[in-house]
Amino acid sequence: MSEDISAVEAAPSRGRRKVREGIVASNAMEKTAVVEVVERVRHPRYAKTVQRTKRLYAHDEANDVRVGDRVRLVETRPLSKLKRWRVEQVLERAR
């Protein structure tokens, strides 16, 4: 009986989806947005903070994001050759 409880307690920690925030760089495709995510990491030798930019392809079902919008992305199953993210929320509209 106690073995079943420990298995249930361990289950919620598995399967957490990654969440990223970034700026929309392109929305020229149908239901797809290219989002640039900036990551700040310390250089291993020089200990200086370095910016690294990733361009992620994200699914935008409503097709309503515009270039310059800040959006929150959520990891999802592969939707196409390059799309592995989904636009969850528009945090800030471009001016």
CNS distance restraints for C-alpha pairs under 8 A (distance, minus, plus):
assign (resid   1 and name CA) (resid   5 and name CA) 6.95 0.50 0.50
assign (resid   2 and name CA) (resid   6 and name CA) 6.61 0.50 0.50
assign (resid   3 and name CA) (resid   7 and name CA) 6.52 0.50 0.50
assign (resid   4 and name CA) (resid   8 and name CA) 6.44 0.50 0.50
assign (resid   5 and name CA) (resid   9 and name CA) 6.28 0.50 0.50
assign (resid   6 and name CA) (resid  10 and name CA) 6.30 0.50 0.50
assign (resid   7 and name CA) (resid  11 and name CA) 6.48 0.50 0.50
assign (resid   8 and name CA) (resid  12 and name CA) 7.78 0.50 0.50
assign (resid  10 and name CA) (resid  14 and name CA) 7.55 0.50 0.50
assign (resid  17 and name CA) (resid  74 and name CA) 6.54 0.50 0.50
assign (resid  17 and name CA) (resid  75 and name CA) 5.50 0.50 0.50
assign (resid  17 and name CA) (resid  76 and name CA) 7.43 0.50 0.50
assign (resid  18 and name CA) (resid  74 and name CA) 5.92 0.50 0.50
assign (resid  18 and name CA) (resid  75 and name CA) 5.29 0.50 0.50
assign (resid  19 and name CA) (resid  72 and name CA) 6.95 0.50 0.50
assign (resid  19 and name CA) (resid  73 and name CA) 5.60 0.50 0.50
assign (resid  19 and name CA) (resid  74 and name CA) 4.72 0.50 0.50
assign (resid  19 and name CA) (resid  75 and name CA) 6.46 0.50 0.50
assign (resid  20 and name CA) (resid  37 and name CA) 7.20 0.50 0.50
assign (resid  20 and name CA) (resid  72 and name CA) 5.79 0.50 0.50
assign (resid  20 and name CA) (resid  73 and name CA) 5.13 0.50 0.50
assign (resid  20 and name CA) (resid  74 and name CA) 6.65 0.50 0.50
assign (resid  21 and name CA) (resid  37 and name CA) 6.33 0.50 0.50
assign (resid  21 and name CA) (resid  70 and name CA) 7.04 0.50 0.50
assign (resid  21 and name CA) (resid  71 and name CA) 5.70 0.50 0.50
assign (resid  21 and name CA) (resid  72 and name CA) 4.52 0.50 0.50
assign (resid  21 and name CA) (resid  73 and name CA) 6.06 0.50 0.50
assign (resid  22 and name CA) (resid  35 and name CA) 5.83 0.50 0.50
assign (resid  22 and name CA) (resid  36 and name CA) 5.37 0.50 0.50
assign (resid  22 and name CA) (resid  37 and name CA) 4.43 0.50 0.50
assign (resid  22 and name CA) (resid  38 and name CA) 6.94 0.50 0.50
assign (resid  22 and name CA) (resid  70 and name CA) 5.61 0.50 0.50
assign (resid  22 and name CA) (resid  71 and name CA) 5.66 0.50 0.50
assign (resid  22 and name CA) (resid  72 and name CA) 6.71 0.50 0.50
assign (resid  22 and name CA) (resid  73 and name CA) 7.83 0.50 0.50
assign (resid  23 and name CA) (resid  35 and name CA) 5.42 0.50 0.50
assign (resid  23 and name CA) (resid  36 and name CA) 5.35 0.50 0.50
assign (resid  23 and name CA) (resid  37 and name CA) 6.72 0.50 0.50
assign (resid  23 and name CA) (resid  67 and name CA) 7.65 0.50 0.50
assign (resid  23 and name CA) (resid  68 and name CA) 5.68 0.50 0.50
assign (resid  23 and name CA) (resid  69 and name CA) 5.62 0.50 0.50
assign (resid  23 and name CA) (resid  70 and name CA) 4.62 0.50 0.50
assign (resid  23 and name CA) (resid  71 and name CA) 6.33 0.50 0.50
assign (resid  24 and name CA) (resid  33 and name CA) 6.60 0.50 0.50
assign (resid  24 and name CA) (resid  34 and name CA) 5.86 0.50 0.50
assign (resid  24 and name CA) (resid  35 and name CA) 4.31 0.50 0.50
assign (resid  24 and name CA) (resid  36 and name CA) 6.28 0.50 0.50
assign (resid  24 and name CA) (resid  65 and name CA) 7.57 0.50 0.50
assign (resid  24 and name CA) (resid  66 and name CA) 6.80 0.50 0.50
assign (resid  24 and name CA) (resid  67 and name CA) 4.98 0.50 0.50
assign (resid  24 and name CA) (resid  68 and name CA) 5.19 0.50 0.50
assign (resid  24 and name CA) (resid  69 and name CA) 5.48 0.50 0.50
assign (resid  24 and name CA) (resid  70 and name CA) 6.54 0.50 0.50
assign (resid  24 and name CA) (resid  71 and name CA) 7.22 0.50 0.50
assign (resid  25 and name CA) (resid  33 and name CA) 7.53 0.50 0.50
assign (resid  25 and name CA) (resid  34 and name CA) 5.49 0.50 0.50
assign (resid  25 and name CA) (resid  35 and name CA) 5.42 0.50 0.50
assign (resid  25 and name CA) (resid  36 and name CA) 6.22 0.50 0.50
assign (resid  25 and name CA) (resid  67 and name CA) 5.44 0.50 0.50
assign (resid  25 and name CA) (resid  68 and name CA) 6.50 0.50 0.50
assign (resid  26 and name CA) (resid  33 and name CA) 5.76 0.50 0.50
assign (resid  26 and name CA) (resid  34 and name CA) 5.06 0.50 0.50
assign (resid  26 and name CA) (resid  35 and name CA) 7.18 0.50 0.50
assign (resid  26 and name CA) (resid  66 and name CA) 7.64 0.50 0.50
assign (resid  26 and name CA) (resid  67 and name CA) 5.66 0.50 0.50
assign (resid  27 and name CA) (resid  32 and name CA) 6.38 0.50 0.50
assign (resid  27 and name CA) (resid  33 and name CA) 4.66 0.50 0.50
assign (resid  27 and name CA) (resid  34 and name CA) 6.49 0.50 0.50
assign (resid  27 and name CA) (resid  65 and name CA) 7.12 0.50 0.50
assign (resid  27 and name CA) (resid  66 and name CA) 6.35 0.50 0.50
assign (resid  27 and name CA) (resid  67 and name CA) 6.47 0.50 0.50
assign (resid  28 and name CA) (resid  32 and name CA) 7.75 0.50 0.50
assign (resid  28 and name CA) (resid  33 and name CA) 7.48 0.50 0.50
assign (resid  29 and name CA) (resid  33 and name CA) 6.94 0.50 0.50
assign (resid  30 and name CA) (resid  63 and name CA) 7.07 0.50 0.50
assign (resid  31 and name CA) (resid  59 and name CA) 5.87 0.50 0.50
assign (resid  31 and name CA) (resid  60 and name CA) 4.74 0.50 0.50
assign (resid  31 and name CA) (resid  61 and name CA) 5.41 0.50 0.50
assign (resid  31 and name CA) (resid  62 and name CA) 6.96 0.50 0.50
assign (resid  31 and name CA) (resid  63 and name CA) 4.96 0.50 0.50
assign (resid  32 and name CA) (resid  57 and name CA) 6.72 0.50 0.50
assign (resid  32 and name CA) (resid  58 and name CA) 5.63 0.50 0.50
assign (resid  32 and name CA) (resid  59 and name CA) 4.77 0.50 0.50
assign (resid  32 and name CA) (resid  60 and name CA) 5.31 0.50 0.50
assign (resid  32 and name CA) (resid  61 and name CA) 7.88 0.50 0.50
assign (resid  32 and name CA) (resid  63 and name CA) 7.33 0.50 0.50
assign (resid  33 and name CA) (resid  57 and name CA) 5.89 0.50 0.50
assign (resid  33 and name CA) (resid  58 and name CA) 5.28 0.50 0.50
assign (resid  33 and name CA) (resid  59 and name CA) 6.48 0.50 0.50
assign (resid  33 and name CA) (resid  60 and name CA) 6.48 0.50 0.50
assign (resid  33 and name CA) (resid  65 and name CA) 7.49 0.50 0.50
assign (resid  34 and name CA) (resid  55 and name CA) 6.32 0.50 0.50
assign (resid  34 and name CA) (resid  56 and name CA) 5.68 0.50 0.50
assign (resid  34 and name CA) (resid  57 and name CA) 4.70 0.50 0.50
assign (resid  34 and name CA) (resid  58 and name CA) 6.24 0.50 0.50
assign (resid  35 and name CA) (resid  55 and name CA) 5.56 0.50 0.50
assign (resid  35 and name CA) (resid  56 and name CA) 5.22 0.50 0.50
assign (resid  35 and name CA) (resid  57 and name CA) 6.37 0.50 0.50
assign (resid  35 and name CA) (resid  58 and name CA) 7.04 0.50 0.50
assign (resid  36 and name CA) (resid  53 and name CA) 6.36 0.50 0.50
assign (resid  36 and name CA) (resid  54 and name CA) 5.59 0.50 0.50
assign (resid  36 and name CA) (resid  55 and name CA) 4.54 0.50 0.50
assign (resid  36 and name CA) (resid  56 and name CA) 6.34 0.50 0.50
assign (resid  37 and name CA) (resid  53 and name CA) 5.61 0.50 0.50
assign (resid  37 and name CA) (resid  54 and name CA) 5.23 0.50 0.50
assign (resid  37 and name CA) (resid  55 and name CA) 6.40 0.50 0.50
assign (resid  37 and name CA) (resid  56 and name CA) 7.36 0.50 0.50
assign (resid  38 and name CA) (resid  51 and name CA) 6.45 0.50 0.50
assign (resid  38 and name CA) (resid  52 and name CA) 5.70 0.50 0.50
assign (resid  38 and name CA) (resid  53 and name CA) 4.54 0.50 0.50
assign (resid  38 and name CA) (resid  54 and name CA) 6.54 0.50 0.50
assign (resid  39 and name CA) (resid  51 and name CA) 5.67 0.50 0.50
assign (resid  39 and name CA) (resid  52 and name CA) 5.10 0.50 0.50
assign (resid  39 and name CA) (resid  53 and name CA) 6.19 0.50 0.50
assign (resid  39 and name CA) (resid  54 and name CA) 7.89 0.50 0.50
assign (resid  40 and name CA) (resid  49 and name CA) 6.27 0.50 0.50
assign (resid  40 and name CA) (resid  50 and name CA) 5.62 0.50 0.50
assign (resid  40 and name CA) (resid  51 and name CA) 4.63 0.50 0.50
assign (resid  40 and name CA) (resid  52 and name CA) 6.29 0.50 0.50
assign (resid  41 and name CA) (resid  49 and name CA) 5.52 0.50 0.50
assign (resid  41 and name CA) (resid  50 and name CA) 5.43 0.50 0.50
assign (resid  41 and name CA) (resid  51 and name CA) 6.54 0.50 0.50
assign (resid  41 and name CA) (resid  52 and name CA) 7.57 0.50 0.50
assign (resid  42 and name CA) (resid  47 and name CA) 5.30 0.50 0.50
assign (resid  42 and name CA) (resid  48 and name CA) 5.49 0.50 0.50
assign (resid  42 and name CA) (resid  49 and name CA) 4.44 0.50 0.50
assign (resid  42 and name CA) (resid  50 and name CA) 6.00 0.50 0.50
assign (resid  43 and name CA) (resid  47 and name CA) 4.77 0.50 0.50
assign (resid  43 and name CA) (resid  48 and name CA) 5.35 0.50 0.50
assign (resid  43 and name CA) (resid  49 and name CA) 6.13 0.50 0.50
assign (resid  43 and name CA) (resid  50 and name CA) 6.39 0.50 0.50
assign (resid  56 and name CA) (resid  83 and name CA) 7.53 0.50 0.50
assign (resid  56 and name CA) (resid  84 and name CA) 8.00 0.50 0.50
assign (resid  56 and name CA) (resid  85 and name CA) 7.31 0.50 0.50
assign (resid  57 and name CA) (resid  82 and name CA) 6.32 0.50 0.50
assign (resid  57 and name CA) (resid  83 and name CA) 4.92 0.50 0.50
assign (resid  57 and name CA) (resid  84 and name CA) 6.90 0.50 0.50
assign (resid  57 and name CA) (resid  85 and name CA) 6.49 0.50 0.50
assign (resid  58 and name CA) (resid  73 and name CA) 7.30 0.50 0.50
assign (resid  58 and name CA) (resid  83 and name CA) 5.65 0.50 0.50
assign (resid  58 and name CA) (resid  84 and name CA) 6.63 0.50 0.50
assign (resid  58 and name CA) (resid  85 and name CA) 4.52 0.50 0.50
assign (resid  58 and name CA) (resid  86 and name CA) 4.82 0.50 0.50
assign (resid  58 and name CA) (resid  87 and name CA) 6.03 0.50 0.50
assign (resid  59 and name CA) (resid  79 and name CA) 7.91 0.50 0.50
assign (resid  59 and name CA) (resid  83 and name CA) 6.80 0.50 0.50
assign (resid  59 and name CA) (resid  85 and name CA) 6.23 0.50 0.50
assign (resid  59 and name CA) (resid  86 and name CA) 4.54 0.50 0.50
assign (resid  59 and name CA) (resid  87 and name CA) 5.97 0.50 0.50
assign (resid  60 and name CA) (resid  64 and name CA) 7.33 0.50 0.50
assign (resid  60 and name CA) (resid  65 and name CA) 7.45 0.50 0.50
assign (resid  60 and name CA) (resid  86 and name CA) 6.43 0.50 0.50
assign (resid  60 and name CA) (resid  87 and name CA) 5.53 0.50 0.50
assign (resid  65 and name CA) (resid  69 and name CA) 6.65 0.50 0.50
assign (resid  65 and name CA) (resid  90 and name CA) 7.46 0.50 0.50
assign (resid  66 and name CA) (resid  93 and name CA) 7.83 0.50 0.50
assign (resid  66 and name CA) (resid  94 and name CA) 7.23 0.50 0.50
assign (resid  67 and name CA) (resid  94 and name CA) 7.06 0.50 0.50
assign (resid  68 and name CA) (resid  93 and name CA) 7.23 0.50 0.50
assign (resid  68 and name CA) (resid  94 and name CA) 4.84 0.50 0.50
assign (resid  68 and name CA) (resid  95 and name CA) 7.86 0.50 0.50
assign (resid  69 and name CA) (resid  90 and name CA) 6.95 0.50 0.50
assign (resid  69 and name CA) (resid  91 and name CA) 7.56 0.50 0.50
assign (resid  69 and name CA) (resid  92 and name CA) 5.75 0.50 0.50
assign (resid  69 and name CA) (resid  93 and name CA) 4.65 0.50 0.50
assign (resid  69 and name CA) (resid  94 and name CA) 4.68 0.50 0.50
assign (resid  70 and name CA) (resid  90 and name CA) 6.12 0.50 0.50
assign (resid  70 and name CA) (resid  91 and name CA) 5.39 0.50 0.50
assign (resid  70 and name CA) (resid  92 and name CA) 5.00 0.50 0.50
assign (resid  70 and name CA) (resid  93 and name CA) 6.51 0.50 0.50
assign (resid  70 and name CA) (resid  94 and name CA) 7.51 0.50 0.50
assign (resid  71 and name CA) (resid  87 and name CA) 6.76 0.50 0.50
assign (resid  71 and name CA) (resid  88 and name CA) 7.46 0.50 0.50
assign (resid  71 and name CA) (resid  89 and name CA) 5.74 0.50 0.50
assign (resid  71 and name CA) (resid  90 and name CA) 4.43 0.50 0.50
assign (resid  71 and name CA) (resid  91 and name CA) 5.21 0.50 0.50
assign (resid  71 and name CA) (resid  92 and name CA) 7.02 0.50 0.50
assign (resid  72 and name CA) (resid  87 and name CA) 6.09 0.50 0.50
assign (resid  72 and name CA) (resid  88 and name CA) 5.59 0.50 0.50
assign (resid  72 and name CA) (resid  89 and name CA) 5.26 0.50 0.50
assign (resid  72 and name CA) (resid  90 and name CA) 6.43 0.50 0.50
assign (resid  72 and name CA) (resid  91 and name CA) 6.77 0.50 0.50
assign (resid  73 and name CA) (resid  85 and name CA) 6.12 0.50 0.50
assign (resid  73 and name CA) (resid  86 and name CA) 5.48 0.50 0.50
assign (resid  73 and name CA) (resid  87 and name CA) 4.70 0.50 0.50
assign (resid  73 and name CA) (resid  88 and name CA) 5.43 0.50 0.50
assign (resid  73 and name CA) (resid  89 and name CA) 7.33 0.50 0.50
assign (resid  74 and name CA) (resid  85 and name CA) 5.57 0.50 0.50
assign (resid  74 and name CA) (resid  86 and name CA) 5.34 0.50 0.50
assign (resid  74 and name CA) (resid  87 and name CA) 6.55 0.50 0.50
assign (resid  74 and name CA) (resid  88 and name CA) 6.18 0.50 0.50
assign (resid  75 and name CA) (resid  84 and name CA) 6.14 0.50 0.50
assign (resid  75 and name CA) (resid  85 and name CA) 4.58 0.50 0.50
assign (resid  75 and name CA) (resid  86 and name CA) 6.42 0.50 0.50
assign (resid  76 and name CA) (resid  84 and name CA) 5.51 0.50 0.50
assign (resid  76 and name CA) (resid  85 and name CA) 5.31 0.50 0.50
assign (resid  76 and name CA) (resid  86 and name CA) 6.47 0.50 0.50
assign (resid  77 and name CA) (resid  84 and name CA) 5.93 0.50 0.50
assign (resid  77 and name CA) (resid  85 and name CA) 7.76 0.50 0.50
assign (resid  78 and name CA) (resid  82 and name CA) 7.67 0.50 0.50
assign (resid  78 and name CA) (resid  83 and name CA) 6.01 0.50 0.50
assign (resid  78 and name CA) (resid  84 and name CA) 4.76 0.50 0.50
assign (resid  78 and name CA) (resid  85 and name CA) 7.94 0.50 0.50
assign (resid  79 and name CA) (resid  83 and name CA) 5.38 0.50 0.50
assign (resid  79 and name CA) (resid  84 and name CA) 6.12 0.50 0.50
assign (resid  80 and name CA) (resid  84 and name CA) 7.53 0.50 0.50
